[in-house]
Amino acid sequence: MSEYYKSIFNDVLGPVMVGASSSHVAAAARIGRIAACCLTENTTEVRVEFCKNTSLAYTYHSHGSDMGFAAGLIGLPLDDARVPDSVRLANDAMVLRFIITDSVADHPNNYRVRIIRSDQDELTFQATSTGGGMIDLWEFCGVSLHYYGDYHAALLLCKPDEAESIAKTAASHLSCKPSISKDEKHSLVKLVFDKPPSKEALAAFPAQETVILSPVLPILSQDKYNLPFTNCLSLYDYMAEGDERLLSDFAIEYESARGGISHAAVLKLADDIFRVMENACAAGQNIVQYENRILGSQAYRLNQKPSFPHMELITDVVRCITAVMESKSAMKPIVAAPTAGACGCLAGVLCALSERLHFERSILLRALLSAGLIGVFFCDQATFAAEVGGCQMECGAASGMTAAAVTELFGGTARQCLAAASMALQGITGLACDPVAGRVESPCLNKNIMAGVNALACAMMGLAGFDQVIPLHETIDAIYEIGQSLPQSLRCTYGGLGKTRTSAEIQARLDAHFPPTVNGSEELR
């Protein structure tokens, strides 16, 4: 399989999910689905280990990694109403434990999974959550590899002297593409397929372990691409001088080529995504209850209190962003766009503008895709993981995406959208990620609202022809460098507002009432 290229619907606009964090819940669910592929009839226990130096060691329960992993393990879709109860449901079938170890990891979102069997054998793999629900399976039974969940594959663990023969035979008989990696004791043959492989055919190979992996992403990778451009800089080169096309024209062209799907299919997927956003916004404007949360319902208050004079649109934006965030906190389906922690910004602004100004749906969907393309450029050069670069990677990215979407809504060209996105990102550099009590509620709501209002202002600037000074691709590089310079305490752990006395008191109160599920979950320090 060729190089992985970012996708609007894999990496940016999605997944549809419930829960606090896409990096924790959605990615954990995808890792759980990989674990499910490793289960056998004699599996007795599944252990998920978090190293003591990782963000997950502190937030795996409050951010929902346990819930997400369990949902993936038992095959629950992430918008299923049973997801909050998934740890208990998983433990009805096997023992599922979450353990904090004394070891250290190179990545703050690393999962080490152990599949323990009754014959005292075990299978292990390691995967990381890389931001926005994306994952990287980077080790299987001690052997290095990279698998992002973007195609059908089979992993065959074998003796070093058998790998070449297995790979050669598989290539000639199974219509697949093999690759081999190895450590000191084993070789790992990875077979890539266009469709689900035959279990019977794979059973004929002399492998010590065979695991068939099903894709976990909606847009599959292809063997060959004919992409019009691959990043922000190459888009500048692709656009002709004086090109007046919309950014959505380029977004549709890119995603169609990336996924091997028609332009109509791209717009249909955008429509599906936007419907979830609209539903989340509508649901959150009512009083929504969920016990394990910091903030009660607040969006409805803006329907009861008159807005500031001549600020009706801003009031709508604040209300709609709040509503989407409250749907997230109440375990109702939302779209991680680009993350669950930043889900209110883009959805809230587009819903508010749709509600007040009644844009045609086709125009709204195109604006959404423009935002998606900005997100592709952002995660190509940086990351959506706050654990890596702070909240500028989440709410910051969302603000840039939203600025481009609003610019397109009001007739801006692709170049104006790119400039607006750059200005929005420039105004939000250095944003720390410091959630109160380990919950993705406060100050996350405030930051989503700030990001949305910033996007509106920068769209206005872009449409007026303001000088962006620094082009988008350089701005993204700068943001990533700033994020890497932040201390770890300001990257989604317990720094800033998260380490205040009030935060500690809130966390103690919530943890006392909502501890990790007792049946099978455990912490060893």
C-alpha positions in Angstrom: 0.0 0.0 0.0 1.3 3.4 -0.9 2.0 6.3 1.5 -0.9 7.3 3.7 -2.4 10.6 2.7 -4.7 12.6 5.0 -8.4 12.3 4.3 -11.2 14.8 5.1 -13.5 12.1 6.4 -10.8 9.9 8.1 -8.7 12.6 9.7 -10.8 15.7 10.0 -14.6 15.5 9.8 -15.2 12.5 12.1 -15.7 10.1 13.6 -19.3 10.4 14.7 -19.1 9.4 18.3 -20.2 9.9 21.9 -17.8 10.8 24.7 -15.4 13.4 25.8 -12.4 13.0 23.6 -11.7 11.6 20.1 -8.1 11.0 21.0 -9.3 8.9 23.9 -12.7 7.5 23.1 -12.7 7.1 19.4 -9.0 6.1 19.1 -9.4 3.7 22.0 -12.4 2.1 20.2 -10.4 1.6 17.1 -7.6 0.0 19.1 -10.3 -2.1 20.8 -11.5 -3.3 17.4 -7.9 -4.4 16.6 -7.9 -6.3 19.9 -11.2 -7.9 19.0 -9.5 -9.3 15.8 -6.9 -11.0 18.1 -9.4 -12.8 20.4 -9.7 -16.6 20.3 -11.9 -19.1 21.9 -9.5 -19.6 24.8 -9.0 -15.9 25.5 -9.5 -15.3 29.3 -8.4 -11.8 29.8 -7.6 -8.5 28.0 -5.3 -6.1 29.7 -4.7 -2.5 28.6 -1.5 -1.0 30.0 -0.8 2.7 30.3 2.8 3.8 31.2 3.1 6.2 34.1 4.5 9.0 32.1 1.6 9.2 29.6 -1.5 11.4 29.6 -3.6 8.2 29.5 -2.3 7.2 32.9 -4.1 10.2 34.4 -7.1 10.6 32.1 -8.0 7.1 30.8 -11.2 7.0 32.8 -12.2 10.7 32.9 -11.7 11.1 29.2 -13.3 7.7 28.4 -10.5 5.6 27.0 -11.8 2.6 29.1 -15.3 3.1 27.7 -14.0 3.5 24.1 -11.7 0.5 24.2 -14.4 -1.7 25.6 -16.9 -0.5 23.0 -14.5 -1.4 20.2 -13.7 -4.8 21.8 -17.3 -5.9 21.8 -18.2 -4.2 18.4 -20.4 -1.3 19.6 -20.7 1.6 17.1 -19.4 4.7 18.7 -22.9 6.4 18.5 -24.6 3.5 20.3 -26.5 4.4 23.4 -24.8 1.4 25.2 -21.3 2.8 24.9 -21.2 4.4 28.4 -21.9 0.9 29.8 -19.4 -0.8 27.5 -16.9 -1.7 30.2 -19.5 -3.7 32.2 -20.8 -5.3 29.0 -17.3 -6.4 28.0 -16.7 -7.9 31.4 -19.8 -10.0 30.9 -17.8 -11.9 28.2 -14.2 -11.8 29.6 -12.0 -10.0 32.1 -11.0 -6.5 30.9 -8.5 -4.7 33.1 -6.8 -1.3 32.8 -3.4 -1.1 34.4 -1.0 1.7 35.0 2.6 0.4 34.9 5.9 1.8 36.1 7.4 1.7 32.5 7.7 4.7 30.3 6.5 5.4 26.7 7.7 7.6 24.0 4.2 8.8 23.1 1.7 10.3 25.6 -1.2 8.3 24.1 0.4 4.8 24.0 -1.6 1.6 24.5 0.0 -1.7 25.3 -2.6 -4.5 24.9 -2.2 -8.0 26.2 -4.5 -10.8 25.1 -4.1 -13.6 27.7 -5.2 -17.1 27.0 -6.0 -20.2 29.0 -3.0 -22.1 27.7 -0.8 -19.5 29.4 0.0 -18.0 26.0 -0.5 -14.3 25.3 -0.4 -12.0 22.3 0.7 -8.4 22.7 0.6 -5.3 20.6 1.1 -1.6 21.0 -0.7 1.3 19.4 -0.9 5.0 19.8 -3.7 7.5 19.5 -2.3 10.2 17.1 -5.1 12.8 17.3 -8.7 13.2 16.2 -9.4 9.5 16.6 -6.6 8.3 14.3 -4.3 5.5 15.4 -1.1 3.8 14.6 -0.6 0.1 15.3 3.2 0.2 15.6 4.2 -3.1 17.2 2.8 -6.6 17.0 4.3 -9.3 19.2 7.4 -7.3 19.6 7.9 -6.7 15.8 7.6 -3.2 14.4 5.1 -2.2 11.7 2.7 0.6 10.9 -1.0 0.1 10.3 -3.5 2.9 10.5 -6.7 0.9 10.0 -7.1 2.0 6.4 -7.2 -1.3 4.5 -7.8 -5.1 4.9 -4.7 -6.9 6.2 -3.4 -10.1 7.7 -0.5 -10.3 10.1 1.4 -13.6 10.2 4.0 -14.1 12.9 6.5 -16.8 11.9 10.0 -18.0 12.3 12.6 -15.9 10.5 13.5 -18.6 8.0 9.8 -19.0 6.9 8.9 -15.4 6.2 10.2 -15.2 2.6 8.5 -18.4 1.6 5.2 -17.3 3.1 5.3 -13.9 1.5 6.2 -15.3 -1.9 3.4 -17.9 -1.8 0.8 -15.5 -0.5 1.7 -12.9 -3.3 1.2 -15.5 -6.0 -1.9 -17.3 -4.7 -3.9 -14.8 -2.6 -3.8 -11.6 -4.7 -2.2 -9.6 -2.0 0.9 -7.4 -1.4 3.3 -8.7 1.3 5.9 -7.0 3.4 8.2 -8.4 6.0 9.6 -6.9 9.2 11.5 -8.7 12.0 13.1 -8.6 15.4 15.7 -10.9 16.8 13.4 -13.8 17.3 10.5 -13.5 14.9 9.4 -12.3 11.5 6.1 -10.6 10.8 4.6 -10.9 7.3 1.9 -8.3 6.6 -0.4 -9.1 3.7 -2.5 -6.2 2.2 -5.8 -7.1 0.5 -8.4 -5.2 -1.5 -11.2 -7.2 0.3 -11.5 -9.4 3.3 -9.1 -12.4 3.0 -10.0 -16.0 3.4 -9.4 -17.5 6.8 -9.1 -20.9 5.4 -6.4 -19.9 2.9 -4.4 -18.1 5.6 -4.7 -21.1 7.9 -2.5 -23.1 5.5 0.6 -21.0 6.2 3.0 -22.2 9.0 2.5 -19.1 11.1 2.7 -19.1 14.9 0.0 -16.4 15.0 -2.4 -15.2 12.3 -4.6 -12.2 12.8 -6.9 -10.7 10.2 -7.5 -7.0 10.5 -10.5 -5.2 9.2 -10.4 -1.5 8.3 -11.5 0.9 11.0 -11.5 4.1 8.8 -14.4 5.1 6.5 -12.1 6.0 3.6 -9.7 3.2 2.5 -6.3 3.8 1.1 -5.4 2.8 -2.4 -2.5 1.2 -4.1 -2.0 4.1 -6.4 -3.2 7.7 -6.3 -3.6 10.5 -8.8 -3.9 13.4 -6.3 -4.1 17.0 -7.7 -2.1 18.2 -4.7 -0.9 16.6 -1.4 -0.5 19.5 1.0 -1.0 23.2 1.4 2.1 24.3 -0.4 1.4 22.2 -3.4 -2.2 23.6 -3.5 -0.6 27.1 -4.0 1.3 25.6 -6.9 -1.8 23.9 -8.3 -3.9 27.0 -8.4 -3.4 29.1 -11.5 -2.7 32.8 -11.3 -6.0 34.6 -10.8 -7.8 31.3 -10.1 -11.2 32.3 -8.7 -12.4 28.8 -7.8 -13.8 28.1 -4.4 -11.8 26.2 -1.8 -14.5 23.6 -1.8 -13.9 22.9 -5.5 -10.4 21.8 -4.5 -11.6 19.9 -1.4 -14.1 17.9 -3.5 -11.4 17.2 -6.1 -8.9 16.1 -3.5 -11.2 13.9 -1.5 -12.6 12.2 -4.6 -9.1 11.3 -5.7 -8.0 10.3 -2.2 -10.9 7.9 -1.6 -11.5 6.8 -5.2 -15.1 8.0 -4.9 -17.3 10.3 -7.0 -17.8 14.0 -6.4 -21.4 13.2 -5.5 -20.3 10.7 -2.9 -18.1 13.3 -1.3 -21.0 15.6 -1.0 -23.2 12.8 0.3 -20.7 12.1 3.1 -20.6 15.8 3.9 -24.4 15.8 4.2 -24.3 12.8 6.6 -21.7 14.6 8.8 -23.6 17.9 8.8 -26.9 16.2 9.8 -25.2 14.8 12.9 -23.9 18.3 13.7 -27.4 19.8 13.3 -28.9 17.1 15.5 -26.2 17.7 18.2 -26.9 21.4 18.1 -30.7 20.9 18.3 -30.4 18.4 21.2 -28.1 20.6 23.2 -30.4 23.6 23.2 -32.8 21.7 25.5 -31.9 20.8 29.1 -29.8 17.7 28.7 -28.8 15.6 31.8 -25.8 13.4 32.4 -24.5 12.9 35.9 -20.8 12.6 35.4 -20.1 16.1 34.3 -19.0 19.5 35.6 -21.3 21.9 33.8 -25.1 21.7 33.8 -27.2 22.8 30.9 -26.5 26.4 29.9 -27.3 26.8 26.1 -31.0 27.2 26.8 -30.3 30.3 28.9 -29.5 32.2 25.8 -33.0 31.5 24.5 -34.4 33.1 27.6 -32.2 36.2 27.9 -32.2 38.9 25.2 -28.9 39.3 23.4 -26.8 42.3 23.6 -28.0 45.1 21.2 -27.1 44.4 17.6 -25.2 41.2 18.5 -27.8 38.6 17.6 -25.5 36.6 15.4 -22.8 36.4 18.1 -25.5 35.3 20.5 -26.6 32.6 18.1 -22.9 31.4 17.7 -22.4 31.2 21.5 -25.6 29.4 22.0 -25.0 26.9 19.2 -21.4 26.2 20.2 -22.6 25.7 23.7 -25.4 23.4 22.6 -23.0 21.1 20.6 -20.6 20.9 23.6 -23.4 20.1 25.9 -24.6 17.3 23.6 -21.0 15.9 23.9 -21.0 16.2 27.7 -24.4 14.4 27.8 -23.2 11.4 25.7 -25.2 12.3 22.7 -23.7 11.8 19.2 -21.4 14.5 17.9 -18.9 14.8 15.1 -15.2 15.2 16.1 -14.3 18.1 13.8 -11.4 18.0 14.1 -11.6 16.5 17.7 -14.4 15.9 20.2 -12.8 18.5 22.5 -13.2 21.1 19.7 -16.4 19.8 18.3 -18.4 22.9 19.1 -16.6 25.5 17.0 -17.2 24.5 13.4 -20.6 22.8 14.0 -21.9 25.6 16.2 -20.8 28.4 13.8 -22.2 26.7 10.7 -25.5 25.8 12.5 -25.9 29.4 13.8 -25.3 30.9 10.4 -27.7 28.4 8.8 -30.3 29.1 11.4 -30.2 32.9 11.1 -29.2 33.5 7.4 -30.9 30.4 5.8 -28.0 29.4 3.4 -28.8 26.8 0.8 -27.8 23.4 2.0 -25.4 22.8 -0.9 -23.5 26.0 0.0 -23.3 24.8 3.7 -21.9 21.4 2.6 -19.3 23.1 0.5 -18.3 25.3 3.4 -17.9 22.2 5.5 -15.6 20.6 3.0 -13.5 23.8 2.8 -13.0 23.5 6.5 -12.1 19.8 6.0 -9.4 20.7 3.5 -7.8 23.2 6.0 -7.9 20.4 8.5 -6.1 18.1 6.1 -3.3 20.6 5.7 -3.1 21.1 9.5 -2.8 17.5 10.5 -0.4 16.8 7.6 2.0 19.4 9.0 1.2 19.2 12.7 -1.3 17.1 14.8 -4.7 17.2 16.3 -3.4 15.7 19.6 -3.5 18.2 22.4 -1.3 15.8 24.3 1.4 16.6 21.8 0.9 20.4 21.2 -1.7 21.9 23.5 -5.2 23.1 22.7 -4.0 25.1 19.7 -4.0 21.7 18.0 -7.7 21.3 18.7 -9.6 24.6 19.2 -6.8 26.4 17.3 -7.2 24.1 14.3 -11.0 24.3 14.6 -10.8 28.1 14.5 -8.7 28.1 11.3 -11.0 25.5 9.7 -14.1 27.5 10.7 -12.6 30.8 9.4 -12.2 29.2 6.0 -15.8 27.8 6.0 -17.3 31.2 6.9 -15.2 32.9 4.2 -16.6 30.5 1.6 -20.1 30.9 2.8 -19.9 34.6 2.1 -18.4 34.1 -1.4 -14.7 34.1 -0.7 -12.2 32.6 -3.1 -9.9 29.8 -2.2 -7.0 32.2 -1.6 -9.2 34.3 0.7 -10.2 31.2 2.7 -6.5 30.2 3.1 -5.7 33.7 4.3 -8.6 33.7 6.8 -7.5 30.3 8.1 -3.9 31.5 8.6 -5.0 34.7 10.4 -7.3 32.7 12.7 -4.5 30.3 13.6 -2.1 33.2 14.1 -4.4 34.7 16.8 -4.6 31.5 18.8 -1.0 30.3 19.1 0.3 29.0 22.4 -3.1 27.8 23.7 -2.6 25.4 26.6 -4.7 22.3 27.2 -5.6 22.3 30.9 -9.0 20.6 31.4 -10.5 21.0 34.9 -10.9 17.8 36.8 -9.8 15.8 33.9 -13.1 16.4 32.1 -13.3 17.9 28.6 -15.8 20.6 29.7 -14.1 23.6 31.3 -12.3 25.6 30.0 -13.0 23.7 26.8 -16.4 25.3 26.3 -14.9 28.8 26.6 -12.1 28.0 24.2 -14.6 26.6 21.6 -16.6 29.9 21.9 -13.4 32.0 21.6 -12.3 29.9 18.6 -15.7 30.4 16.9 -15.8 34.2 17.4 -12.2 34.5 16.3 -13.1 32.6 13.1 -15.9 35.0 12.3 -13.6 38.0 12.7 -10.8 36.4 10.6 -13.3 35.5 7.9 -14.3 39.2 7.8 -10.7 40.1 7.5 -10.0 37.6 4.8 -13.0 38.8 2.7 -11.9 42.4 3.1 -8.4 41.6 1.8 -6.4 42.0 5.0 -2.8 41.1 4.7 -2.3 37.6 6.3 1.5 38.3 6.5 2.4 34.7 7.2 1.0 32.1 4.7 -1.0 29.2 6.0 1.7 26.5 5.7 4.2 28.6 7.6 1.7 29.4 10.3 0.9 25.7 10.8 4.7 24.9 11.1 5.0 27.7 13.7 2.1 26.4 15.7 3.5 22.9 15.8 6.9 24.3 16.9 5.2 26.3 19.7 3.2 23.3 20.8 6.3 21.2 21.0 7.8 23.9 23.2 5.0 23.8 25.8 5.7 22.0 29.0 4.0 18.6 29.3 1.9 20.0 32.1 0.1 22.3 29.6 -0.5 19.5 27.1 -3.7 17.8 28.4 -2.5 16.7 31.8 -2.9 18.6 35.1 -1.3 22.0 34.5 -2.9 25.4 34.4 -6.5 25.5 35.4 -6.4 21.7 35.8 -4.1 22.0 38.9 -6.1 24.6 40.8 -7.5 23.8 44.2 -11.1 24.0 42.8 -10.2 21.6 40.0 -8.9 19.1 42.5 -12.0 19.4 44.6 -14.3 18.9 41.6 -12.3 15.9 40.5 -12.3 14.3 44.0 -16.1 14.7 44.2 -16.7 13.3 40.7 -14.3 10.4 41.1 -15.9 9.5 44.4 -19.3 9.2 42.7 -18.1 7.8 39.4 -15.0 5.7 39.9 -13.6 3.4 37.2 -15.9 0.4 36.7 -15.0 -2.1 39.4 -15.8 -5.2 37.5 -12.5 -5.9 35.8 -10.9 -2.5 35.8 -7.9 -2.0 38.1 -5.0 0.4 38.6 -1.6 -0.8 39.7 0.9 1.9 40.6 
